C-alpha cells in the first residue's frame, strides 16, 4: 500500500464533491418560519422558570449575606415571578401581533 493517492480516484471524488456542492440543500424548515404552539409554550415556561430561579438565587444570596433569611428570599422570588410573567406576556403579544399582521413585524427591543 502506498501513500500516493490514485489520480483517477481523486478525480472521481472531486467530481462527486462538485456535483454534491452544486445540488441545492433540501431543508425541512425555512428561515423566518413561524414557531409552533408547542415551541412558544415551552419558551414561555422556560422564561417563567428562569425568572423564578434567578429571583430565588438573588434572594437567597442576599439573605445569606445580610442574615435576613426569609425576607429577601420571598421578595426576590416574587420579583422573579413578576419578571417571568412580564416576559411571557411580551412574548404572547409579539406572537399575536405577528399572527394578525402576517409575520411582517419585528420584535421591538426594550
PDB file as gemmi writes it, atoms N, CA and C in Angstrom:
CRYST1    1.000    1.000    1.000  90.00  90.00  90.00 P 1                      
ATOM      1  N   UNK A   1       0.843  -1.172   0.000  1.00  0.00           N  
ATOM      2  CA  UNK A   1       0.000   0.000   0.000  1.00  0.00           C  
ATOM      3  C   UNK A   1       0.891   1.239   0.000  1.00  0.00           C  
ATOM      4  N   UNK A   2       0.630   2.159  -0.892  1.00  0.00           N  
ATOM      5  CA  UNK A   2       1.445   3.364  -0.994  1.00  0.00           C  
ATOM      6  C   UNK A   2       0.668   4.551  -0.460  1.00  0.00           C  
ATOM      7  N   UNK A   3       1.407   5.604  -0.166  1.00  0.00           N  
ATOM      8  CA  UNK A   3       0.785   6.825   0.332  1.00  0.00           C  
ATOM      9  C   UNK A   3       0.348   7.752  -0.786  1.00  0.00           C  
ATOM     10  N   UNK A   4       0.739   7.460  -2.020  1.00  0.00           N  
ATOM     11  CA  UNK A   4       0.356   8.297  -3.150  1.00  0.00           C  
ATOM     12  C   UNK A   4      -1.095   8.003  -3.527  1.00  0.00           C  
ATOM     13  N   UNK A   5      -1.932   9.033  -3.623  1.00  0.00           N  
ATOM     14  CA  UNK A   5      -3.329   8.794  -3.998  1.00  0.00           C  
ATOM     15  C   UNK A   5      -3.445   8.473  -5.481  1.00  0.00           C  
ATOM     16  N   UNK A   6      -4.400   7.651  -5.804  1.00  0.00           N  
ATOM     17  CA  UNK A   6      -4.672   7.278  -7.190  1.00  0.00           C  
ATOM     18  C   UNK A   6      -5.317   8.473  -7.888  1.00  0.00           C  
ATOM     19  N   UNK A   7      -4.729   8.968  -8.999  1.00  0.00           N  
ATOM     20  CA  UNK A   7      -5.278  10.159  -9.649  1.00  0.00           C  
ATOM     21  C   UNK A   7      -6.700   9.956 -10.173  1.00  0.00           C  
ATOM     22  N   UNK A   8      -7.015   8.769 -10.636  1.00  0.00           N  
ATOM     23  CA  UNK A   8      -8.377   8.530 -11.139  1.00  0.00           C  
ATOM     24  C   UNK A   8      -9.402   8.589 -10.004  1.00  0.00           C  
ATOM     25  N   UNK A   9      -9.054   8.005  -8.877  1.00  0.00           N  
ATOM     26  CA  UNK A   9      -9.961   8.050  -7.726  1.00  0.00           C  
ATOM     27  C   UNK A   9     -10.137   9.482  -7.226  1.00  0.00           C  
ATOM     28  N   UNK A  10      -9.042  10.261  -7.235  1.00  0.00           N  
ATOM     29  CA  UNK A  10      -9.121  11.654  -6.787  1.00  0.00           C  
ATOM     30  C   UNK A  10     -10.019  12.468  -7.711  1.00  0.00           C  
ATOM     31  N   UNK A  11      -9.896  12.260  -9.030  1.00  0.00           N  
ATOM     32  CA  UNK A  11     -10.756  12.979  -9.972  1.00  0.00           C  
ATOM     33  C   UNK A  11     -12.214  12.589  -9.781  1.00  0.00           C  
ATOM     34  N   UNK A  12     -12.459  11.324  -9.558  1.00  0.00           N  
ATOM     35  CA  UNK A  12     -13.835  10.865  -9.333  1.00  0.00           C  
ATOM     36  C   UNK A  12     -14.406  11.469  -8.051  1.00  0.00           C  
ATOM     37  N   UNK A  13     -13.570  11.536  -7.014  1.00  0.00           N  
ATOM     38  CA  UNK A  13     -14.011  12.140  -5.760  1.00  0.00           C  
ATOM     39  C   UNK A  13     -14.303  13.623  -5.942  1.00  0.00           C  
ATOM     40  N   UNK A  14     -13.429  14.329  -6.663  1.00  0.00           N  
ATOM     41  CA  UNK A  14     -13.654  15.746  -6.924  1.00  0.00           C  
ATOM     42  C   UNK A  14     -14.932  15.968  -7.722  1.00  0.00           C  
ATOM     43  N   UNK A  15     -15.198  15.103  -8.674  1.00  0.00           N  
ATOM     44  CA  UNK A  15     -16.425  15.229  -9.472  1.00  0.00           C  
ATOM     45  C   UNK A  15     -17.658  15.015  -8.603  1.00  0.00           C  
ATOM     46  N   UNK A  16     -17.605  14.019  -7.719  1.00  0.00           N  
ATOM     47  CA  UNK A  16     -18.748  13.782  -6.827  1.00  0.00           C  
ATOM     48  C   UNK A  16     -18.954  14.943  -5.862  1.00  0.00           C  
ATOM     49  N   UNK A  17     -17.857  15.507  -5.344  1.00  0.00           N  
ATOM     50  CA  UNK A  17     -17.971  16.656  -4.443  1.00  0.00           C  
ATOM     51  C   UNK A  17     -18.547  17.870  -5.160  1.00  0.00           C  
ATOM     52  N   UNK A  18     -18.086  18.119  -6.387  1.00  0.00           N  
ATOM     53  CA  UNK A  18     -18.609  19.249  -7.157  1.00  0.00           C  
ATOM     54  C   UNK A  18     -20.090  19.060  -7.446  1.00  0.00           C  
ATOM     55  N   UNK A  19     -20.476  17.829  -7.753  1.00  0.00           N  
ATOM     56  CA  UNK A  19     -21.888  17.549  -8.009  1.00  0.00           C  
ATOM     57  C   UNK A  19     -22.720  17.758  -6.746  1.00  0.00           C  
ATOM     58  N   UNK A  20     -22.183  17.315  -5.614  1.00  0.00           N  
ATOM     59  CA  UNK A  20     -22.904  17.475  -4.348  1.00  0.00           C  
ATOM     60  C   UNK A  20     -23.003  18.939  -3.947  1.00  0.00           C  
ATOM     61  N   UNK A  21     -21.960  19.703  -4.192  1.00  0.00           N  
ATOM     62  CA  UNK A  21     -21.994  21.128  -3.846  1.00  0.00           C  
ATOM     63  C   UNK A  21     -22.967  21.894  -4.732  1.00  0.00           C  
ATOM     64  N   UNK A  22     -23.097  21.467  -5.965  1.00  0.00           N  
ATOM     65  CA  UNK A  22     -23.984  22.147  -6.901  1.00  0.00           C  
ATOM     66  C   UNK A  22     -25.445  21.857  -6.641  1.00  0.00           C  
ATOM     67  N   UNK A  23     -25.735  20.754  -5.999  1.00  0.00           N  
ATOM     68  CA  UNK A  23     -27.127  20.389  -5.719  1.00  0.00           C  
ATOM     69  C   UNK A  23     -27.656  21.260  -4.588  1.00  0.00           C  
ATOM     70  N   UNK A  24     -28.889  21.734  -4.719  1.00  0.00           N  
ATOM     71  CA  UNK A  24     -29.448  22.543  -3.636  1.00  0.00           C  
ATOM     72  C   UNK A  24     -29.660  21.689  -2.388  1.00  0.00           C  
ATOM     73  N   UNK A  25     -29.451  22.311  -1.260  1.00  0.00           N  
ATOM     74  CA  UNK A  25     -29.621  21.617   0.012  1.00  0.00           C  
ATOM     75  C   UNK A  25     -31.100  21.585   0.352  1.00  0.00           C  
ATOM     76  N   UNK A  26     -31.601  20.400   0.635  1.00  0.00           N  
ATOM     77  CA  UNK A  26     -33.016  20.249   0.968  1.00  0.00           C  
ATOM     78  C   UNK A  26     -33.192  20.458   2.466  1.00  0.00           C  
ATOM     79  N   UNK A  27     -34.014  21.406   2.841  1.00  0.00           N  
ATOM     80  CA  UNK A  27     -34.233  21.710   4.248  1.00  0.00           C  
ATOM     81  C   UNK A  27     -35.681  21.457   4.605  1.00  0.00           C  
ATOM     82  N   UNK A  28     -35.878  21.056   5.849  1.00  0.00           N  
ATOM     83  CA  UNK A  28     -37.245  20.777   6.289  1.00  0.00           C  
ATOM     84  C   UNK A  28     -37.969  22.055   6.685  1.00  0.00           C  
ATOM     85  N   UNK A  29     -37.283  22.996   7.295  1.00  0.00           N  
ATOM     86  CA  UNK A  29     -37.890  24.259   7.705  1.00  0.00           C  
ATOM     87  C   UNK A  29     -37.282  25.402   6.928  1.00  0.00           C  
ATOM     88  N   UNK A  30     -37.971  26.520   6.904  1.00  0.00           N  
ATOM     89  CA  UNK A  30     -37.469  27.677   6.186  1.00  0.00           C  
ATOM     90  C   UNK A  30     -37.125  28.765   7.184  1.00  0.00           C  
ATOM     91  N   UNK A  31     -36.164  29.610   6.824  1.00  0.00           N  
ATOM     92  CA  UNK A  31     -35.793  30.711   7.690  1.00  0.00           C  
ATOM     93  C   UNK A  31     -36.971  31.663   7.829  1.00  0.00           C  
ATOM     94  N   UNK A  32     -37.226  32.103   9.031  1.00  0.00           N  
ATOM     95  CA  UNK A  32     -38.326  33.022   9.272  1.00  0.00           C  
ATOM     96  C   UNK A  32     -39.662  32.338   9.422  1.00  0.00           C  
ATOM     97  N   UNK A  33     -39.652  31.010   9.448  1.00  0.00           N  
ATOM     98  CA  UNK A  33     -40.897  30.271   9.592  1.00  0.00           C  
ATOM     99  C   UNK A  33     -41.452  30.485  10.996  1.00  0.00           C  
ATOM    100  N   UNK A  34     -42.762  30.526  11.110  1.00  0.00           N  
ATOM    101  CA  UNK A  34     -43.400  30.758  12.400  1.00  0.00           C  
ATOM    102  C   UNK A  34     -43.166  29.566  13.318  1.00  0.00           C  
ATOM    103  N   UNK A  35     -43.075  29.842  14.597  1.00  0.00           N  
ATOM    104  CA  UNK A  35     -42.893  28.794  15.588  1.00  0.00           C  
ATOM    105  C   UNK A  35     -44.206  28.081  15.831  1.00  0.00           C  
ATOM    106  N   UNK A  36     -44.133  26.827  16.210  1.00  0.00           N  
ATOM    107  CA  UNK A  36     -45.343  26.084  16.540  1.00  0.00           C  
ATOM    108  C   UNK A  36     -45.814  26.491  17.929  1.00  0.00           C  
ATOM    109  N   UNK A  37     -47.031  26.144  18.242  1.00  0.00           N  
ATOM    110  CA  UNK A  37     -47.596  26.490  19.546  1.00  0.00           C  
ATOM    111  C   UNK A  37     -46.818  25.829  20.674  1.00  0.00           C  
ATOM    112  N   UNK A  38     -46.369  24.615  20.447  1.00  0.00           N  
ATOM    113  CA  UNK A  38     -45.586  23.921  21.467  1.00  0.00           C  
ATOM    114  C   UNK A  38     -44.269  24.620  21.757  1.00  0.00           C  
ATOM    115  N   UNK A  39     -43.604  25.083  20.695  1.00  0.00           N  
ATOM    116  CA  UNK A  39     -42.345  25.799  20.887  1.00  0.00           C  
ATOM    117  C   UNK A  39     -42.555  27.098  21.646  1.00  0.00           C  
ATOM    118  N   UNK A  40     -43.622  27.797  21.334  1.00  0.00           N  
ATOM    119  CA  UNK A  40     -43.917  29.045  22.030  1.00  0.00           C  
ATOM    120  C   UNK A  40     -44.252  28.762  23.487  1.00  0.00           C  
ATOM    121  N   UNK A  41     -45.025  27.703  23.731  1.00  0.00           N  
ATOM    122  CA  UNK A  41     -45.370  27.337  25.104  1.00  0.00           C  
ATOM    123  C   UNK A  41     -44.140  26.992  25.929  1.00  0.00           C  
ATOM    124  N   UNK A  42     -43.235  26.196  25.359  1.00  0.00           N  
ATOM    125  CA  UNK A  42     -42.016  25.850  26.086  1.00  0.00           C  
ATOM    126  C   UNK A  42     -41.149  27.077  26.328  1.00  0.00           C  
ATOM    127  N   UNK A  43     -41.134  27.987  25.368  1.00  0.00           N  
ATOM    128  CA  UNK A  43     -40.362  29.218  25.556  1.00  0.00           C  
ATOM    129  C   UNK A  43     -40.920  30.015  26.725  1.00  0.00           C  
ATOM    130  N   UNK A  44     -42.250  30.108  26.806  1.00  0.00           N  
ATOM    131  CA  UNK A  44     -42.866  30.859  27.899  1.00  0.00           C  
ATOM    132  C   UNK A  44     -42.613  30.198  29.249  1.00  0.00           C  
ATOM    133  N   UNK A  45     -42.716  28.875  29.297  1.00  0.00           N  
ATOM    134  CA  UNK A  45     -42.458  28.165  30.551  1.00  0.00           C  
ATOM    135  C   UNK A  45     -41.006  28.352  30.980  1.00  0.00           C  
ATOM    136  N   UNK A  46     -40.099  28.286  30.024  1.00  0.00           N  
ATOM    137  CA  UNK A  46     -38.684  28.476  30.332  1.00  0.00           C  
ATOM    138  C   UNK A  46     -38.424  29.877  30.863  1.00  0.00           C  
ATOM    139  N   UNK A  47     -39.065  30.887  30.272  1.00  0.00           N  
ATOM    140  CA  UNK A  47     -38.893  32.258  30.738  1.00  0.00           C  
ATOM    141  C   UNK A  47     -39.415  32.424  32.161  1.00  0.00           C  
ATOM    142  N   UNK A  48     -40.548  31.811  32.459  1.00  0.00           N  
ATOM    143  CA  UNK A  48     -41.115  31.909  33.802  1.00  0.00           C  
ATOM    144  C   UNK A  48     -40.217  31.218  34.825  1.00  0.00           C  
ATOM    145  N   UNK A  49     -39.776  30.011  34.525  1.00  0.00           N  
ATOM    146  CA  UNK A  49     -38.919  29.273  35.455  1.00  0.00           C  
ATOM    147  C   UNK A  49     -37.580  29.983  35.634  1.00  0.00           C  
ATOM    148  N   UNK A  50     -37.035  30.537  34.562  1.00  0.00           N  
ATOM    149  CA  UNK A  50     -35.768  31.269  34.666  1.00  0.00           C  
ATOM    150  C   UNK A  50     -35.923  32.487  35.566  1.00  0.00           C  
ATOM    151  N   UNK A  51     -37.024  33.215  35.419  1.00  0.00           N  
ATOM    152  CA  UNK A  51     -37.266  34.363  36.290  1.00  0.00           C  
ATOM    153  C   UNK A  51     -37.371  33.958  37.746  1.00  0.00           C  
ATOM    154  N   UNK A  52     -38.093  32.871  38.003  1.00  0.00           N  
ATOM    155  CA  UNK A  52     -38.224  32.380  39.377  1.00  0.00           C  
ATOM    156  C   UNK A  52     -36.874  31.962  39.956  1.00  0.00           C  
ATOM    157  N   UNK A  53     -36.098  31.213  39.188  1.00  0.00           N  
ATOM    158  CA  UNK A  53     -34.808  30.734  39.689  1.00  0.00           C  
ATOM    159  C   UNK A  53     -33.819  31.872  39.917  1.00  0.00           C  
ATOM    160  N   UNK A  54     -33.812  32.836  39.025  1.00  0.00           N  
ATOM    161  CA  UNK A  54     -32.905  33.974  39.204  1.00  0.00           C  
ATOM    162  C   UNK A  54     -33.311  34.780  40.432  1.00  0.00           C  
ATOM    163  N   UNK A  55     -34.614  35.027  40.590  1.00  0.00           N  
ATOM    164  CA  UNK A  55     -35.087  35.742  41.775  1.00  0.00           C  
ATOM    165  C   UNK A  55     -34.783  34.981  43.054  1.00  0.00           C  
ATOM    166  N   UNK A  56     -34.998  33.670  43.032  1.00  0.00           N  
ATOM    167  CA  UNK A  56     -34.703  32.833  44.189  1.00  0.00           C  
ATOM    168  C   UNK A  56     -33.220  32.888  44.533  1.00  0.00           C  
ATOM    169  N   UNK A  57     -32.373  32.790  43.516  1.00  0.00           N  
ATOM    170  CA  UNK A  57     -30.929  32.814  43.742  1.00  0.00           C  
ATOM    171  C   UNK A  57     -30.446  34.137  44.310  1.00  0.00           C  
ATOM    172  N   UNK A  58     -30.943  35.229  43.757  1.00  0.00           N  
ATOM    173  CA  UNK A  58     -30.550  36.548  44.266  1.00  0.00           C  
ATOM    174  C   UNK A  58     -31.045  36.727  45.694  1.00  0.00           C  
ATOM    175  N   UNK A  59     -32.299  36.352  45.945  1.00  0.00           N  
ATOM    176  CA  UNK A  59     -32.856  36.487  47.290  1.00  0.00           C  
ATOM    177  C   UNK A  59     -32.111  35.649  48.308  1.00  0.00           C  
ATOM    178  N   UNK A  60     -31.808  34.413  47.968  1.00  0.00           N  
ATOM    179  CA  UNK A  60     -31.086  33.544  48.897  1.00  0.00           C  
ATOM    180  C   UNK A  60     -29.679  34.083  49.155  1.00  0.00           C  
ATOM    181  N   UNK A  61     -29.024  34.544  48.097  1.00  0.00           N  
ATOM    182  CA  UNK A  61     -27.683  35.099  48.261  1.00  0.00           C  
ATOM    183  C   UNK A  61     -27.670  36.325  49.154  1.00  0.00           C  
ATOM    184  N   UNK A  62     -28.628  37.208  48.959  1.00  0.00           N  
ATOM    185  CA  UNK A  62     -28.701  38.395  49.812  1.00  0.00           C  
ATOM    186  C   UNK A  62     -29.056  38.030  51.245  1.00  0.00           C  
ATOM    187  N   UNK A  63     -29.927  37.053  51.428  1.00  0.00           N  
ATOM    188  CA  UNK A  63     -30.282  36.626  52.780  1.00  0.00           C  
ATOM    189  C   UNK A  63     -29.085  36.038  53.513  1.00  0.00           C  
ATOM    190  N   UNK A  64     -28.270  35.276  52.819  1.00  0.00           N  
ATOM    191  CA  UNK A  64     -27.080  34.712  53.451  1.00  0.00           C  
ATOM    192  C   UNK A  64     -26.110  35.826  53.822  1.00  0.00           C  
ATOM    193  N   UNK A  65     -25.945  36.799  52.928  1.00  0.00           N  
ATOM    194  CA  UNK A  65     -25.023  37.903  53.211  1.00  0.00           C  
ATOM    195  C   UNK A  65     -25.537  38.818  54.316  1.00  0.00           C  
ATOM    196  N   UNK A  66     -26.836  39.091  54.312  1.00  0.00           N  
ATOM    197  CA  UNK A  66     -27.402  40.040  55.267  1.00  0.00           C  
ATOM    198  C   UNK A  66     -27.933  39.379  56.534  1.00  0.00           C  
ATOM    199  N   UNK A  67     -28.115  38.088  56.514  1.00  0.00           N  
ATOM    200  CA  UNK A  67     -28.621  37.382  57.687  1.00  0.00           C  
ATOM    201  C   UNK A  67     -30.116  37.533  57.899  1.00  0.00           C  
ATOM    202  N   UNK A  68     -30.849  37.852  56.866  1.00  0.00           N  
ATOM    203  CA  UNK A  68     -32.311  38.013  56.961  1.00  0.00           C  
ATOM    204  C   UNK A  68     -32.974  36.929  56.131  1.00  0.00           C  
ATOM    205  N   UNK A  69     -32.792  35.659  56.534  1.00  0.00           N  
ATOM    206  CA  UNK A  69     -33.093  34.533  55.658  1.00  0.00           C  
ATOM    207  C   UNK A  69     -34.433  34.567  54.946  1.00  0.00           C  
ATOM    208  N   UNK A  70     -35.580  34.703  55.530  1.00  0.00           N  
ATOM    209  CA  UNK A  70     -36.768  34.570  54.682  1.00  0.00           C  
ATOM    210  C   UNK A  70     -37.142  35.841  53.919  1.00  0.00           C  
ATOM    211  N   UNK A  71     -36.698  37.003  54.368  1.00  0.00           N  
ATOM    212  CA  UNK A  71     -37.192  38.264  53.806  1.00  0.00           C  
ATOM    213  C   UNK A  71     -36.799  38.454  52.338  1.00  0.00           C  
ATOM    214  N   UNK A  72     -35.524  38.532  52.041  1.00  0.00           N  
ATOM    215  CA  UNK A  72     -35.078  38.772  50.657  1.00  0.00           C  
ATOM    216  C   UNK A  72     -35.451  37.610  49.746  1.00  0.00           C  
ATOM    217  N   UNK A  73     -35.450  36.400  50.292  1.00  0.00           N  
ATOM    218  CA  UNK A  73     -35.811  35.227  49.508  1.00  0.00           C  
ATOM    219  C   UNK A  73     -37.228  35.356  48.978  1.00  0.00           C  
ATOM    220  N   UNK A  74     -38.151  35.736  49.831  1.00  0.00           N  
ATOM    221  CA  UNK A  74     -39.553  35.884  49.424  1.00  0.00           C  
ATOM    222  C   UNK A  74     -39.712  37.047  48.453  1.00  0.00           C  
ATOM    223  N   UNK A  75     -39.114  38.182  48.784  1.00  0.00           N  
ATOM    224  CA  UNK A  75     -39.269  39.379  47.953  1.00  0.00           C  
ATOM    225  C   UNK A  75     -38.704  39.148  46.551  1.00  0.00           C  
ATOM    226  N   UNK A  76     -37.496  38.618  46.456  1.00  0.00           N  
ATOM    227  CA  UNK A  76     -36.879  38.451  45.143  1.00  0.00           C  
ATOM    228  C   UNK A  76     -37.478  37.289  44.357  1.00  0.00           C  
ATOM    229  N   UNK A  77     -38.005  36.280  45.041  1.00  0.00           N  
ATOM    230  CA  UNK A  77     -38.715  35.221  44.323  1.00  0.00           C  
ATOM    231  C   UNK A  77     -39.977  35.784  43.689  1.00  0.00           C  
ATOM    232  N   UNK A  78     -40.688  36.637  44.421  1.00  0.00           N  
ATOM    233  CA  UNK A  78     -41.879  37.274  43.852  1.00  0.00           C  
ATOM    234  C   UNK A  78     -41.513  38.224  42.712  1.00  0.00           C  
ATOM    235  N   UNK A  79     -40.410  38.948  42.866  1.00  0.00           N  
ATOM    236  CA  UNK A  79     -39.956  39.821  41.774  1.00  0.00           C  
ATOM    237  C   UNK A  79     -39.553  38.998  40.545  1.00  0.00           C  
ATOM    238  N   UNK A  80     -38.908  37.868  40.751  1.00  0.00           N  
ATOM    239  CA  UNK A  80     -38.555  36.986  39.641  1.00  0.00           C  
ATOM    240  C   UNK A  80     -39.787  36.429  38.955  1.00  0.00           C  
ATOM    241  N   UNK A  81     -40.810  36.078  39.755  1.00  0.00           N  
ATOM    242  CA  UNK A  81     -42.071  35.600  39.193  1.00  0.00           C  
ATOM    243  C   UNK A  81     -42.718  36.694  38.348  1.00  0.00           C  
ATOM    244  N   UNK A  82     -42.726  37.925  38.866  1.00  0.00           N  
ATOM    245  CA  UNK A  82     -43.308  39.045  38.120  1.00  0.00           C  
ATOM    246  C   UNK A  82     -42.533  39.304  36.826  1.00  0.00           C  
ATOM    247  N   UNK A  83     -41.214  39.212  36.888  1.00  0.00           N  
ATOM    248  CA  UNK A  83     -40.405  39.410  35.682  1.00  0.00           C  
ATOM    249  C   UNK A  83     -40.678  38.303  34.666  1.00  0.00           C  
ATOM    250  N   UNK A  84     -40.838  37.072  35.134  1.00  0.00           N  
ATOM    251  CA  UNK A  84     -41.156  35.963  34.234  1.00  0.00           C  
ATOM    252  C   UNK A  84     -42.513  36.135  33.577  1.00  0.00           C  
ATOM    253  N   UNK A  85     -43.508  36.566  34.350  1.00  0.00           N  
ATOM    254  CA  UNK A  85     -44.846  36.821  33.798  1.00  0.00           C  
ATOM    255  C   UNK A  85     -44.780  37.945  32.772  1.00  0.00           C  
ATOM    256  N   UNK A  86     -44.036  38.993  33.084  1.00  0.00           N  
ATOM    257  CA  UNK A  86     -43.910  40.128  32.155  1.00  0.00           C  
ATOM    258  C   UNK A  86     -43.275  39.685  30.839  1.00  0.00           C  
ATOM    259  N   UNK A  87     -42.245  38.862  30.926  1.00  0.00           N  
ATOM    260  CA  UNK A  87     -41.589  38.363  29.721  1.00  0.00           C  
ATOM    261  C   UNK A  87     -42.521  37.456  28.929  1.00  0.00           C  
ATOM    262  N   UNK A  88     -43.298  36.625  29.634  1.00  0.00           N  
ATOM    263  CA  UNK A  88     -44.273  35.762  28.959  1.00  0.00           C  
ATOM    264  C   UNK A  88     -45.319  36.594  28.232  1.00  0.00           C  
ATOM    265  N   UNK A  89     -45.802  37.644  28.869  1.00  0.00           N  
ATOM    266  CA  UNK A  89     -46.812  38.498  28.245  1.00  0.00           C  
ATOM    267  C   UNK A  89     -46.242  39.200  27.016  1.00  0.00           C  
ATOM    268  N   UNK A  90     -44.990  39.629  27.098  1.00  0.00           N  
ATOM    269  CA  UNK A  90     -44.348  40.276  25.955  1.00  0.00           C  
ATOM    270  C   UNK A  90     -44.203  39.292  24.792  1.00  0.00           C  
ATOM    271  N   UNK A  91     -43.867  38.043  25.095  1.00  0.00           N  
ATOM    272  CA  UNK A  91     -43.767  37.016  24.056  1.00  0.00           C  
ATOM    273  C   UNK A  91     -45.126  36.757  23.425  1.00  0.00           C  
ATOM    274  N   UNK A  92     -46.163  36.646  24.263  1.00  0.00           N  
ATOM    275  CA  UNK A  92     -47.515  36.404  23.745  1.00  0.00           C  
ATOM    276  C   UNK A  92     -47.977  37.564  22.870  1.00  0.00           C  
ATOM    277  N   UNK A  93     -47.675  38.784  23.283  1.00  0.00           N  
ATOM    278  CA  UNK A  93     -48.052  39.955  22.490  1.00  0.00           C  
ATOM    279  C   UNK A  93     -47.312  39.953  21.153  1.00  0.00           C  
ATOM    280  N   UNK A  94     -46.049  39.583  21.165  1.00  0.00           N  
ATOM    281  CA  UNK A  94     -45.269  39.529  19.931  1.00  0.00           C  
ATOM    282  C   UNK A  94     -45.821  38.480  18.975  1.00  0.00           C  
ATOM    283  N   UNK A  95     -46.162  37.310  19.504  1.00  0.00           N  
ATOM    284  CA  UNK A  95     -46.716  36.241  18.671  1.00  0.00           C  
ATOM    285  C   UNK A  95     -48.062  36.655  18.105  1.00  0.00           C  
ATOM    286  N   UNK A  96     -48.886  37.274  18.931  1.00  0.00           N  
ATOM    287  CA  UNK A  96     -50.212  37.691  18.478  1.00  0.00           C  
ATOM    288  C   UNK A  96     -50.106  38.767  17.402  1.00  0.00           C  
ATOM    289  N   UNK A  97     -49.202  39.719  17.567  1.00  0.00           N  
ATOM    290  CA  UNK A  97     -49.065  40.769  16.556  1.00  0.00           C  
ATOM    291  C   UNK A  97     -48.519  40.199  15.248  1.00  0.00           C  
ATOM    292  N   UNK A  98     -47.645  39.187  15.321  1.00  0.00           N  
ATOM    293  CA  UNK A  98     -47.140  38.558  14.100  1.00  0.00           C  
ATOM    294  C   UNK A  98     -48.238  37.796  13.379  1.00  0.00           C  
ATOM    295  N   UNK A  99     -49.142  37.170  14.138  1.00  0.00           N  
ATOM    296  CA  UNK A  99     -50.231  36.419  13.514  1.00  0.00           C  
ATOM    297  C   UNK A  99     -51.246  37.345  12.859  1.00  0.00           C  
ATOM    298  N   UNK A 100     -51.544  38.481  13.477  1.00  0.00           N  
ATOM    299  CA  UNK A 100     -52.557  39.375  12.920  1.00  0.00           C  
ATOM    300  C   UNK A 100     -52.037  40.162  11.728  1.00  0.00           C  
ATOM    301  N   UNK A 101     -50.727  40.443  11.694  1.00  0.00           N  
ATOM    302  CA  UNK A 101     -50.181  41.220  10.582  1.00  0.00           C  
ATOM    303  C   UNK A 101     -49.537  40.346   9.524  1.00  0.00           C  
ATOM    304  N   UNK A 102     -49.513  39.059   9.718  1.00  0.00           N  
ATOM    305  CA  UNK A 102     -48.940  38.170   8.716  1.00  0.00           C  
ATOM    306  C   UNK A 102     -47.466  37.920   8.892  1.00  0.00           C  
ATOM    307  N   UNK A 103     -46.888  38.276  10.041  1.00  0.00           N  
ATOM    308  CA  UNK A 103     -45.492  37.968  10.310  1.00  0.00           C  
ATOM    309  C   UNK A 103     -44.511  38.988   9.799  1.00  0.00           C  
ATOM    310  N   UNK A 104     -44.966  40.186   9.400  1.00  0.00           N  
ATOM    311  CA  UNK A 104     -44.049  41.181   8.863  1.00  0.00           C  
ATOM    312  C   UNK A 104     -43.460  42.088   9.928  1.00  0.00           C  
ATOM    313  N   UNK A 105     -43.921  42.004  11.162  1.00  0.00           N  
ATOM    314  CA  UNK A 105     -43.417  42.894  12.197  1.00  0.00           C  
ATOM    315  C   UNK A 105     -42.152  42.330  12.801  1.00  0.00           C  
ATOM    316  N   UNK A 106     -41.339  43.215  13.332  1.00  0.00           N  
ATOM    317  CA  UNK A 106     -40.117  42.820  14.013  1.00  0.00           C  
ATOM    318  C   UNK A 106     -40.328  43.019  15.501  1.00  0.00           C  
ATOM    319  N   UNK A 107     -39.674  42.160  16.309  1.00  0.00           N  
ATOM    320  CA  UNK A 107     -39.786  42.321  17.748  1.00  0.00           C  
ATOM    321  C   UNK A 107     -39.081  43.599  18.139  1.00  0.00           C  
ATOM    322  N   UNK A 108     -39.693  44.304  19.051  1.00  0.00           N  
ATOM    323  CA  UNK A 108     -39.117  45.567  19.458  1.00  0.00           C  
ATOM    324  C   UNK A 108     -38.155  45.321  20.606  1.00  0.00           C  
ATOM    325  N   UNK A 109     -37.040  46.025  20.579  1.00  0.00           N  
ATOM    326  CA  UNK A 109     -36.021  45.892  21.612  1.00  0.00           C  
ATOM    327  C   UNK A 109     -36.308  46.885  22.714  1.00  0.00           C  
ATOM    328  N   UNK A 110     -36.428  46.387  23.941  1.00  0.00           N  
ATOM    329  CA  UNK A 110     -36.644  47.285  25.091  1.00  0.00           C  
ATOM    330  C   UNK A 110     -35.354  47.588  25.775  1.00  0.00           C  
TER     331      UNK A 110                                                      
END                                                                             
